[in-house]
Amino acid sequence: MPNDDECSRFLAAENYYRFSGYARYFQRAPHDGDDAFHPGTSFDEIRAVYDADREVRESLIPQLARAEILLRSHVAHTIAATHGPYATYLREDFYSDAPNSEPTAASCVRDIARSRERHILRFRTDAGDTGSAELDRLPVWSAVEAWSFGTLSKCIERGARGALSEAVATSLGVALAGFPYRVRSLVYLRNRCAHHSRLWNHSVIDAGPTPNNVRVKAKRLAGQFDPRSIVDVIASLDDVLARGMGATPILPTLSERYASNDTYWRGLAKPENPRDHR
């Protein structure tokens, strides 16, 4: 059991309010104003969950990066092969945008304009602008490297008037149904990992429809999990990487590593509703 000084140093370094998001689940009923901890709860027990969550985020970041690069490659190849490598992919009429949303083409151009990469800068004017004439010469395989993962996800979902998602899914060898929403869930998970956000007992907002065959296989390896759980998104990530580049799944490794901490794994697989002050 750490002493008071050790606890103080830990909380000062990690931020008490971050840690309290984990501690809430060890309290009786914080949502009803009862902050008393369940009998027998220790600081070490809560910290073990906190540390496991950090370790899982750190394990997922490289896998999510591989998925992002894989998707960039297949998007560029698919657009270039079917629609040509220049100009078309930056036209508003290439996308099936919702009436009240920012045009996807505008998101693509904005990300390109922010880039300081040499392969993008060469298409700027002497004044430093990225005008339409210059962009018409920018090949899609360069452009995709400037897009954020979120912009890439929008491009997959809306490109070619909605047909691009099936083409990219086919290129990867993954299920066509719900593919753009699976990509969106990967973006969501990547953002939570990148911002050090809590994965434990977190229900995924942008949950993609992971194919049933993928879920069945994952449950044989890692046990039962809910459709909006972090484990479900990891199963989808594993499927994309395995089919797209033959990568080894990470879910079995995570399941084996954290199986001994039932409290942590249960919160990753079957998240409970938030337990915080109203």
N, C-alpha and C positions, 0 to 999 in steps of 0.2 A: 504494500500500500504506500503510495508516495506521500511525502510529508506536505505540509501547507506551502512551503517555499517552492517545491517542485510543481505543485498544482498551479501556483500563481505564475511561475515562469511559463508553463505550458499554455495557460489561458491568455497570457499577455502576447505570446508569439502567434497563437492560432486564432485569436479573437473569441472572446467569451460568447458572443452572439452566434457565431458559427457553431460552436460546440453545443450551445443550448438547443439548437435544432435537433440534435441527436438525443440530448438529455431528456427532452420532453417525453419521449416514448418510454422512459423509465419512471415517469411520474404518474401518480394515480389518475388525475383528471385535470390537466392544465387548462383544457378548454372550458372547464367549469370552475376555474379559479383555485383548484387544489393542486399545489405544486409539490406536495410531499412525495418523496420517492417511495417506490415499493420496498417493503422490508428486505434487507439483504443486498440492496443495490450498492455497488462500489464504483468509485471513480475509474478504477482499472477496467471494469466491465464496459463502461461507456466508452472509454478511450480505445478499447480493443475494436469496437464497432467503427469508431471514427477513423482509426488507423487503417482498418481493412478497406474502408470506402476510398481513402486516399490511394491505397495500393491498387485497387481495381481501376480507378480513374487513370493512373499512370500506366497500367497494363493495356487499357483500351485505346489510349491516344495513338500509339504507333499503328494499331490495327485500323483505326478510323482514318488515319492519314493514308494508309495503303488503299483503302476503299475510295477515298477522295481522288487520289491520283489515277486509280483504275477507271473511275467514272469519267474523269477529264479526258483520258485517252480514248475511251469508247465513244463519248459524245463527239469529240473532234473527228474521229474516223467516220462515224455514221453520217454526220452532217456533210463532210467533205465528199464522201462517196455518193451520196444521194442528191444533195442540193448544191454542191460545189463549195470550194473552200473560201470563197470571198463574198463579201457584201450581203448576200441573202440572209444570213443568220443574224444580221443587225438591223433588219427591216421590221417595222412594227407588224406588218401583215404576215410575218413568218410565225407569229405567236397567237395563241387563242387566249388573250387576256380577259380577265373579268372587267366589267364596265368601270368599277370604282377603284381598281387597283392601279399601281404604277405600271406603265408598260414595261414588259420584260426587256425589250430592246434598250430602253432608257437605263435600266439597271446594268445591263451589259456594258453600255458605253461609259457609264459613270465609273464602273470598276476599272475599265481600261484607262480612263483619264487619270485615275489615281496611281496607276502603276509607274514605277521608276525603273523597270527592267529594260535593258538595252534592246531586247527584241520587240518591245512596245514603243520605246522612245524614238526609234528610227522612223516611225510613221507619224510623228508630230511635225507641225509646220515650224518655220523659223521662229514664229511668235510663241511657240510652246503649246499651241492648241492642237487638239485632235479633231480635225474637221472631217466632214463626210467623205471628201475626196481621198483623204489619207486612209480613213477607215476602210474604204472600199478595197484597199490593197492589203489590208491586214488579214492574214490567213487565220482560219478558225483554230488551228493547232497552236497558234501563239495566243490568240484571244482567250482561250479557255484557261490558260495559266494565270491570267490576270483576274479572272472572276473569283469572287468569294464562293464558298461552298453553298451558301444560300442562293446566290444567283445561279450557280450551276444547277441546283435543284429545280429552280423555277424554269430554267431552259429545258430541262428534261421533261417536266410536267406539261409545258405549254408549247414547246417547239414543234415546228412543222404542223401547225394548227392542231396540236394534240397528238400527232402520230409519232413524234420522236421518242416518246417513252417506250413504246412497243419495239421500236427499231433498236434502241439501246439495250433493252432487256434481252432481245433476241441475240444481239451481238455478244452479250455476256453469258447467255445460256441460262438465264433465270426465268422464273414464271412471269408472264406478261401482266396478269391481273394484279392491280394495286401497286405496280412497281414504283410509280412516282411518289406514292405515299410512303413506301418503304425507304426511299432515298431521303424523304423529308425527315423521317424518324432518325436516320443516321446523322443528319445535320443537327437535329435537336440534341442527340446524345453527345456529339462532338462539342457542341457549344457548352453543354453542362460540364463536360470534362475539362474543357479549356478554361472555364471560369471557376473551376474548383467547387462546383455546386454539388450539393448532396445527392447521391444516387440511392442510398438506402431509404426504404419506405417512400420512394417517389413514384407516383403514377405518371406515366408519359403522356403528355398532352397530344403531341403529334405522333400517335402510335400508328405504324403502318400495318397493313393486313398481312402478317407473316404467313406464308402458305402452310396449309395443314400438314403436309408431308414433312416440312421443315420443323414444325412444332413437335410432331410425333417423334421424330428422330432425336431432337434436342431433349425432349422429356425422358427418353430412355437413358440419356447420358447424364442429365442434370436434375432429374426429378420434376415434379409439377411446378408450373408457374402460370401467372395470370397474363392475359393478352396485352395489358398496358404496363407490364412490368419492364424493368431494365433488362432482365434476363431474356425476355421476348425479343427486344431489339438486338441484343448480343447474338441470339440465334439467327436473326435475319442477317446481321453483319457477317457472321461466319459463312452463311450460305452464299452470299454475294462474293466473298473472297475465295471460297473454295471453288465455285463454279467459274469465276472470272480469271483466277490466276493460280488455282491449285493450292491455295494457302491452307495451312493446318488450322483447324478451328481452335479458338481460345476458350470457348465455354466449358469443355471438359476439364481443362486445366484449372480454371477459376473455381468450378464446382468442387473439385477434389481438394484444392488448397483451402477453401473456406467451409468445407462441410462440417468441420469440427466446431465452428462457431455458428450454431443453429440460429441464434438470434440475428446475426448479420445476414446469413443466406436467406432466411425467411423474409426479411425486409426487402431483399433485392428481388426475390421471386414472387412474393405476394404482398405488395405494399399495402399498409394500412392508411386510413385517412389521416390528414394532418392533425397533430395533437398540440395545439397552441392556444394561447389566450384568444378569446373572441374579440 
